[in-house]
C-alpha cells in the first residue's frame, strides 16, 4: 500500500492522547477516523459531540488483529471467522454480538458491535502502541463528506481533535463494507471497500444488500457523505444537458463527467472528468466532491456507475450525498 509511515514519536503521542481520554484522527485505508478509547465512556461521548453525531448511531471498534475478535464479540459464527481470516486487515466491518468489553455508548444502545481491523501501517502501529480497541467514525462533521487526507480533517474539525496522525492520502477512499454476521445468512448493510463479489466468492452464496435493516450501522442516514452543494443524479447520457440547463438557470454547476464522455465540451462552472477505473474513482470520490465545493458550486450533476465491484459502493455514496437534507 502506498502510504506515509508516521514517526514513532507521533504514534506514541497519539496513543498517549487516547489514554488520557482525548481524540485522535488517524489514517486507515478507507478514510481518516476520529479515534477514542473504546472503553472510556467519556471519550466515546466526546466523539459524538465533536462530530455532531446522534448518539443512536453506532461506532465501529477498530482492533489490532483477528486474534483479538473474541475480546470484543461473543458467539462469533463460522462465516464471520472465515471472512475475518480472508479480509482482515482490510476494509471489512463485521457486525456481531456485543462482547463484555464493548460499551453500550459505542453501539448506540444495541447488543451488537461493529468491528474491523484496518489495513494501514499507521493505524496498526497506533493500535499496537495503544494496546486496546479504538472507536473511530470518519473524522468529519456528521453527514458531510468523509476525509481522505489529514488536511481534510484539520479543515473540518480543527481544534476539537487532540492530535492528527498524518499517514498520507487514503488508498481505498470509501468506507469499509459492513456485513451483518448475526443472522444465519450474512447480508451487506453498507457496500464498501470489499466488493460483494469477493465476499460471495469466499462464502459460496449470494449476499443481499437490503435497503434497510433491523441493525443500525454507520452510513444509513438518508443524507450522508454530502457536500455543501446539492447533488442531482441523472442518467449518464443526460449529465451534460442537465448541467447546462441548470447553469443557464443561474446555478454554479459542478459536473461529474463520466469517463466515456471525457472529450465532450460542457458549459458549466466546474468539471471533474471521472477516471474509467472504479478503484481510482472510489479513491478520488470524496476529493472530487470537496473540490467542487471549494470551487463555489451550489449544484453538482452526476450519474451512478454500474453497480458491480466498487461501483456498488460509489453508487451508495452518491445516493446518500443526493439524499434529502433536513436543513434544506
Secondary structure, 3 states (H helix, E strand, C coil): CCCCCCCHHHHHHHHHHHHCCCCEEECCCCCCEEEEECCCHHHHHHHHHHHCCCCCCCCEEECCCHHHHHHHEECCCHHHHHHHHHHCCCCEEEEEEECCCCCHHHCCCCCEEEEECCCCHHHHHHHHHHCCCEEEEECCCCCECCCCCHHHHHHHHHHHCCEECCCCCCCCCCCCEEEECCCCCCEEEECCCCCHHHHHHHHCCCCCCCCCCCCCCCCCCCCCCECCCEEEECCHHHHHHHHHHHHHCCCCEEEEECHHHCCCCCCCCEEEECCCCHHHHHHHHHHHHHHHHHCCCCEEEECCCCCCCCHHHHHHHHHHHCCCCCCC
